[in-house]
């Protein structure tokens, strides 16, 4: 790919008296990955060098602050031009409210055909396209094999939920904390509930619950998901103070050998766990898919995660779309893959992946019959928030599986 230009190039243009006439403002959640921030610095510098009349600014907000402040910012005069998006009904609601714009007229067929159809579909509705996907994300179990070996747990033998519960029991008996999670932020706990619902009913069960009629989210897959999650919770598997631990803290705890497993998105690899350091848990890091529930349940190869990218807000200048197409082109997709920053969504870009971890995640995604977007995004902000809440409340013991399912249905009814 082209050499990405750095600060020196910007200084050269400044010396020539280049003057930016248009500003493109990008808003995205904070990242603990130095590699990802450097990638954006490089891409912006390269674009500005070729387009000195455009000034591209990127602002980072802490993840939870981003989610809470974004709705207000989208309604204000300080509206950013490009916003990080997890797609789903949250994006659909923004489109319906007129907060993001259809950019399909600025995208030619050859460019659109370069994307994975399912990834592009996440940012589309009917013939309208409200943004572009950039990365696929997969939630996996991170495992510390040095700790599981001490407890006599064979990671390769964990195939079913019952196998996993048995492994948790062995770890407890060995005095090793089985699981670490950032329960303070709630959404890390929803990965358990959402994966179990996906394993119980498959994507068809989730789609059926969203349709009018029937039991909706009171149906068997969602009650069973709560019951199976409670099976785990009753074993007291998490670190002390799980509900007061932030997600970033839990990542650090796992990297510091404080627990055997962590259910988290693949992005944790390049953040706290530390791909930049070159060694991961002294070589004992392993990953495994979420277990199956046995015969007659959802496909055990189905994955939960994200198709993440950027939406273009209403009123954003044409330069915002131009920059977005530049940032998400084949060369940059391959470079992001090479740097192990994400699994790319453009067809053929995956062959640029060099890091074994990312290759393994990419293989999971390619083998998946379906890829379910995080339920806290897929179902929209209000319903998604409820799923996060009930996942936390199940851990605290404040709700029953039946109550949890009822609350999700109520949120769906009044969304």
VMD Tcl script that draws the C-alpha trace (Angstrom):
set ca {
  {0.00 0.00 0.00}
  {0.98 3.64 -0.15}
  {3.31 4.84 2.55}
  {1.21 6.57 5.18}
  {2.43 10.09 5.72}
  {3.20 11.43 9.15}
  {3.57 14.74 10.93}
  {6.44 15.78 8.68}
  {4.11 15.86 5.70}
  {1.69 18.08 7.56}
  {4.46 20.48 8.47}
  {5.55 20.62 4.84}
  {2.08 21.63 3.74}
  {1.86 24.17 6.52}
  {5.15 25.69 5.35}
  {3.73 26.02 1.85}
  {0.87 28.02 3.26}
  {-1.83 25.41 2.74}
  {-5.10 26.51 4.30}
  {-7.88 24.15 5.30}
  {-11.26 25.49 4.20}
  {-13.42 22.57 5.30}
  {-13.45 20.73 8.61}
  {-14.49 17.11 9.03}
  {-15.17 16.13 12.62}
  {-15.08 12.49 13.69}
  {-16.37 11.17 17.00}
  {-15.58 7.70 18.27}
  {-15.20 5.81 21.55}
  {-11.85 5.93 23.30}
  {-9.44 3.11 22.50}
  {-6.71 1.77 24.73}
  {-4.92 0.48 21.66}
  {-1.95 2.69 20.74}
  {-1.86 0.87 17.42}
  {-5.42 1.87 16.52}
  {-4.86 5.51 17.41}
  {-1.67 5.54 15.35}
  {-3.54 4.02 12.43}
  {-6.06 6.88 12.51}
  {-3.29 9.46 12.86}
  {-1.58 8.00 9.80}
  {-4.74 7.82 7.69}
  {-5.75 11.38 8.55}
  {-2.26 12.67 7.79}
  {-2.24 10.92 4.42}
  {-5.65 12.33 3.49}
  {-4.82 15.86 4.59}
  {-1.56 15.75 2.65}
  {-3.50 14.97 -0.52}
  {-6.35 17.34 0.39}
  {-4.80 20.39 2.12}
  {-8.10 22.26 1.94}
  {-9.65 19.76 4.39}
  {-8.91 19.57 8.11}
  {-9.90 16.24 9.68}
  {-10.35 16.19 13.45}
  {-10.96 13.08 15.52}
  {-12.22 13.23 19.09}
  {-12.33 10.31 21.50}
  {-14.88 9.87 24.28}
  {-14.77 7.20 26.97}
  {-16.97 4.34 25.79}
  {-19.83 4.84 28.24}
  {-19.70 8.63 27.88}
  {-19.83 8.23 24.11}
  {-23.06 6.25 24.32}
  {-24.72 8.64 26.75}
  {-23.59 11.93 25.18}
  {-24.02 11.03 21.51}
  {-27.84 11.45 21.35}
  {-27.54 14.99 22.74}
  {-24.63 15.88 20.46}
  {-26.56 14.68 17.42}
  {-29.32 17.15 18.27}
  {-26.94 20.07 18.87}
  {-25.00 22.58 16.79}
  {-21.85 20.64 17.77}
  {-23.00 17.61 15.77}
  {-19.98 15.63 14.46}
  {-19.83 14.66 10.79}
  {-18.85 11.01 11.22}
  {-19.91 8.92 14.19}
  {-18.74 5.48 15.22}
  {-21.64 3.08 14.97}
  {-22.41 -0.50 16.02}
  {-25.27 -0.52 13.47}
  {-28.45 -2.38 14.45}
  {-31.69 -0.65 15.40}
  {-29.71 2.11 17.08}
  {-28.57 3.24 13.63}
  {-32.04 2.61 12.18}
  {-33.56 4.83 14.88}
  {-31.03 7.58 14.08}
  {-31.97 7.33 10.41}
  {-35.68 7.50 11.18}
  {-35.07 10.58 13.32}
  {-33.24 12.23 10.42}
  {-29.92 12.37 12.29}
  {-27.91 10.44 9.70}
  {-28.00 10.74 5.93}
  {-28.30 8.38 2.99}
  {-24.92 8.38 1.21}
  {-25.73 5.78 -1.45}
  {-25.59 8.40 -4.22}
  {-21.91 9.02 -3.45}
  {-20.90 5.34 -3.68}
  {-20.30 3.58 -6.98}
  {-21.18 -0.07 -7.60}
  {-17.59 -1.27 -7.85}
  {-16.79 0.17 -4.43}
  {-19.94 -1.26 -2.84}
  {-19.28 -4.68 -4.35}
  {-15.90 -4.77 -2.62}
  {-17.61 -5.18 0.78}
  {-18.92 -8.34 2.35}
  {-22.67 -8.15 1.58}
  {-23.63 -8.89 5.19}
  {-21.32 -6.16 6.49}
  {-22.73 -3.57 4.10}
  {-26.27 -4.67 4.96}
  {-25.65 -3.70 8.59}
  {-25.40 -0.05 7.50}
  {-28.22 -0.21 4.96}
  {-31.99 -0.15 4.96}
  {-33.81 -0.86 1.75}
  {-31.83 1.12 -0.86}
  {-30.43 3.67 1.61}
  {-26.91 3.44 3.00}
  {-26.23 5.49 6.12}
  {-22.55 4.77 6.58}
  {-19.83 2.24 5.93}
  {-18.70 -0.81 7.86}
  {-15.03 -0.92 8.79}
  {-14.46 -3.91 11.02}
  {-15.95 -7.17 12.14}
  {-15.76 -7.98 15.84}
  {-16.25 -11.33 17.55}
  {-16.86 -12.09 21.23}
  {-14.78 -15.06 22.35}
  {-13.59 -16.68 25.54}
  {-10.04 -15.63 26.31}
  {-8.38 -18.38 28.32}
  {-5.20 -18.47 30.40}
  {-3.89 -21.98 29.79}
  {-1.31 -21.80 32.58}
  {-4.20 -21.45 35.05}
  {-6.51 -23.99 33.43}
  {-3.66 -26.53 33.32}
  {-3.08 -26.05 37.06}
  {-6.71 -26.94 37.67}
  {-6.60 -29.93 35.35}
  {-8.95 -28.33 32.84}
  {-8.51 -29.45 29.24}
  {-9.53 -26.50 27.08}
  {-9.90 -28.66 23.98}
  {-12.49 -30.79 25.80}
  {-14.82 -27.85 26.49}
  {-17.52 -28.21 23.84}
  {-20.80 -27.75 25.67}
  {-22.19 -25.46 28.38}
  {-22.11 -28.36 30.82}
  {-18.42 -28.89 29.97}
  {-17.80 -25.23 30.72}
  {-19.64 -25.37 34.04}
  {-17.57 -28.41 34.99}
  {-14.39 -26.48 34.15}
  {-15.58 -23.60 36.35}
  {-16.08 -26.10 39.19}
  {-12.57 -27.49 38.81}
  {-11.08 -24.00 38.84}
  {-13.01 -23.15 42.00}
  {-11.75 -26.32 43.68}
  {-8.18 -25.37 42.73}
  {-8.59 -21.92 44.31}
  {-8.41 -20.15 40.93}
  {-10.91 -17.43 40.00}
  {-12.72 -18.84 36.95}
  {-14.03 -15.63 35.36}
  {-13.33 -11.92 35.32}
  {-15.82 -9.36 34.00}
  {-16.39 -5.62 34.04}
  {-19.84 -5.74 35.59}
  {-19.87 -2.04 36.44}
  {-20.34 -1.26 32.75}
  {-23.03 -3.99 32.44}
  {-22.55 -4.63 28.71}
  {-19.72 -7.15 29.27}
  {-22.23 -9.28 31.22}
  {-24.78 -9.10 28.41}
  {-22.39 -11.16 26.30}
  {-23.31 -14.20 28.43}
  {-27.04 -13.63 28.23}
  {-26.95 -12.81 24.52}
  {-24.77 -15.76 23.55}
  {-27.00 -18.12 25.54}
  {-30.11 -16.71 23.83}
  {-28.37 -17.15 20.48}
  {-27.38 -20.71 21.33}
  {-30.91 -21.49 22.54}
  {-32.92 -20.14 19.63}
  {-30.47 -19.11 16.92}
  {-30.90 -15.87 14.97}
  {-34.37 -17.12 14.03}
  {-35.40 -17.04 17.69}
  {-34.20 -13.47 18.05}
  {-35.97 -12.44 14.85}
  {-39.18 -14.15 16.00}
  {-39.10 -12.29 19.31}
  {-38.88 -9.00 17.43}
  {-42.01 -9.76 15.42}
  {-45.45 -8.82 16.65}
  {-47.37 -11.73 18.10}
  {-46.35 -14.77 20.08}
  {-44.48 -14.59 23.37}
  {-41.77 -12.29 22.02}
  {-38.90 -11.94 24.46}
  {-40.90 -13.92 27.01}
  {-40.38 -17.00 24.83}
  {-38.44 -20.08 25.84}
  {-35.02 -19.14 24.39}
  {-34.83 -16.00 26.53}
  {-36.08 -17.58 29.73}
  {-33.73 -20.51 29.18}
  {-30.85 -18.11 28.55}
  {-31.51 -16.54 31.95}
  {-31.77 -19.94 33.61}
  {-28.47 -21.14 32.15}
  {-26.77 -17.88 33.07}
  {-28.08 -18.33 36.61}
  {-26.55 -21.82 36.68}
  {-23.19 -20.15 36.19}
  {-23.89 -17.26 38.57}
  {-24.88 -19.66 41.36}
  {-21.35 -21.10 41.21}
  {-19.93 -17.67 42.23}
  {-17.51 -17.73 39.28}
  {-16.53 -14.06 39.03}
  {-13.87 -12.05 40.81}
  {-14.89 -10.33 44.07}
  {-16.59 -7.01 43.35}
  {-17.53 -7.92 39.79}
  {-20.35 -5.35 39.73}
  {-18.01 -2.55 40.77}
  {-15.27 -3.46 38.29}
  {-15.03 -1.46 35.06}
  {-14.39 -3.23 31.77}
  {-10.89 -1.80 31.39}
  {-10.02 -2.97 34.90}
  {-11.24 -6.48 34.14}
  {-9.08 -6.63 31.01}
  {-6.07 -5.67 33.10}
  {-6.96 -8.25 35.75}
  {-7.08 -10.98 33.13}
  {-3.76 -9.87 31.68}
  {-2.32 -9.99 35.21}
  {-3.24 -13.69 35.61}
  {-6.12 -12.97 38.02}
  {-8.65 -15.27 36.30}
  {-8.73 -18.23 33.95}
  {-11.38 -16.97 31.51}
  {-12.74 -13.69 30.19}
  {-15.65 -13.41 27.76}
  {-14.83 -10.33 25.72}
  {-14.61 -8.95 22.20}
  {-11.50 -9.65 20.17}
  {-10.51 -5.99 20.52}
  {-9.19 -6.75 24.00}
  {-6.22 -8.42 22.34}
  {-4.84 -5.16 20.96}
  {-5.89 -3.13 23.99}
  {-5.07 -4.19 27.52}
  {-3.82 -7.70 26.83}
  {-1.17 -6.14 24.69}
  {-0.29 -7.20 21.17}
  {2.15 -4.29 21.10}
  {4.22 -5.88 23.86}
  {4.83 -8.95 21.74}
  {4.04 -11.52 24.41}
  {0.68 -12.44 25.83}
  {0.44 -14.01 29.27}
  {3.89 -15.51 28.63}
  {2.51 -17.53 25.73}
  {-0.39 -19.06 27.65}
  {-3.20 -17.07 25.98}
  {-5.76 -19.16 24.14}
  {-9.21 -18.41 22.78}
  {-12.24 -20.61 22.34}
  {-15.76 -20.16 20.99}
  {-18.78 -19.89 23.24}
  {-19.90 -23.45 24.05}
  {-22.83 -25.22 22.43}
  {-25.96 -26.27 24.28}
  {-26.20 -29.71 22.73}
  {-28.43 -31.20 20.08}
  {-31.52 -29.40 18.90}
  {-30.30 -25.97 19.89}
  {-28.85 -23.04 17.90}
  {-25.84 -23.66 15.66}
  {-22.72 -23.76 17.88}
  {-20.67 -22.08 15.16}
  {-22.83 -18.93 15.17}
  {-20.95 -15.90 16.46}
  {-21.90 -12.83 18.46}
  {-20.13 -9.56 17.89}
  {-20.24 -6.47 15.80}
  {-20.12 -5.05 12.33}
  {-18.79 -1.66 13.29}
  {-18.12 1.40 11.18}
  {-19.07 5.03 10.75}
  {-22.35 6.73 9.94}
  {-22.54 10.10 8.21}
  {-24.65 12.65 10.03}
  {-27.23 14.88 8.38}
  {-25.64 18.12 7.24}
  {-22.14 16.72 7.06}
  {-20.17 18.14 4.11}
  {-19.35 16.02 1.03}
  {-15.75 15.95 2.23}
  {-16.85 13.78 5.17}
  {-18.08 11.10 2.77}
  {-14.93 11.46 0.69}
  {-12.72 10.98 3.76}
  {-14.78 8.00 4.92}
  {-14.35 6.27 1.55}
  {-10.63 7.01 1.74}
  {-10.30 5.67 5.29}
  {-12.22 2.53 4.35}
  {-10.56 1.51 1.11}
  {-8.87 -1.76 0.17}
  {-5.39 -0.53 1.06}
  {-6.35 0.65 4.51}
  {-8.45 -2.44 5.17}
  {-5.42 -4.59 4.44}
  {-3.19 -2.38 6.55}
  {-5.56 -2.55 9.52}
  {-5.63 -6.32 9.13}
  {-1.83 -6.50 8.90}
  {-1.50 -4.47 12.10}
  {-3.96 -6.85 13.82}
  {-6.33 -3.99 14.60}
  {-9.48 -5.72 13.38}
  {-10.92 -8.29 11.01}
  {-11.57 -6.36 7.77}
  {-14.95 -6.32 6.04}
  {-13.78 -5.85 2.46}
  {-13.62 -9.02 0.44}
  {-10.12 -10.42 0.08}
  {-8.56 -8.13 2.68}
  {-8.39 -10.93 5.23}
  {-5.40 -12.47 3.49}
  {-3.32 -9.57 4.83}
  {-3.73 -10.82 8.41}
  {-0.38 -11.86 9.83}
  {-0.99 -12.25 13.58}
  {-2.11 -15.79 14.55}
  {-4.72 -14.48 17.01}
  {-6.48 -12.41 14.36}
  {-6.23 -15.29 11.88}
  {-8.03 -17.51 14.40}
  {-10.79 -14.92 14.96}
  {-11.16 -14.45 11.20}
  {-11.48 -18.23 10.75}
  {-14.27 -18.33 13.37}
  {-16.09 -15.57 11.53}
  {-15.69 -17.18 8.12}
  {-16.98 -20.51 9.46}
  {-19.99 -18.94 11.18}
  {-23.39 -19.63 9.57}
  {-24.56 -16.33 11.06}
  {-23.05 -13.38 12.90}
  {-25.35 -11.76 15.44}
  {-24.75 -8.08 16.20}
  {-24.49 -7.31 19.93}
  {-28.05 -7.36 21.25}
  {-27.59 -4.11 23.16}
  {-27.09 -2.42 19.78}
  {-29.11 -4.68 17.50}
  {-32.33 -4.09 19.43}
  {-31.93 -0.32 19.75}
  {-30.80 1.89 22.59}
  {-33.74 1.49 25.01}
  {-34.18 -2.28 24.65}
  {-30.43 -2.80 24.51}
  {-30.04 -0.85 27.73}
  {-32.60 -3.11 29.35}
  {-30.71 -6.23 28.27}
  {-27.57 -4.79 29.85}
  {-29.51 -3.99 33.02}
  {-31.09 -7.42 33.40}
  {-27.74 -9.13 32.75}
  {-26.29 -7.19 35.67}
  {-29.39 -7.82 37.79}
  {-29.17 -11.56 37.15}
  {-25.62 -11.48 38.51}
  {-26.71 -9.52 41.60}
  {-29.71 -11.82 42.11}
  {-32.19 -8.97 41.82}
  {-34.28 -10.60 39.08}
  {-35.37 -14.09 38.10}
  {-34.95 -15.39 34.53}
  {-38.70 -14.94 34.03}
  {-38.61 -11.37 35.33}
  {-35.65 -10.59 33.09}
  {-37.47 -11.81 29.99}
  {-40.59 -9.86 30.99}
  {-38.59 -6.63 31.36}
  {-37.06 -7.03 27.90}
  {-40.52 -7.55 26.39}
  {-41.87 -4.49 28.19}
  {-38.97 -2.40 26.86}
  {-39.65 -3.75 23.36}
  {-43.35 -2.91 23.61}
  {-42.65 0.68 24.67}
  {-39.57 1.40 22.54}
}
mol new
graphics top color blue
foreach p $ca { graphics top sphere $p radius 0.5 }
foreach p [lrange $ca 0 end-1] q [lrange $ca 1 end] { graphics top cylinder $p $q radius 0.2 }
display resetview
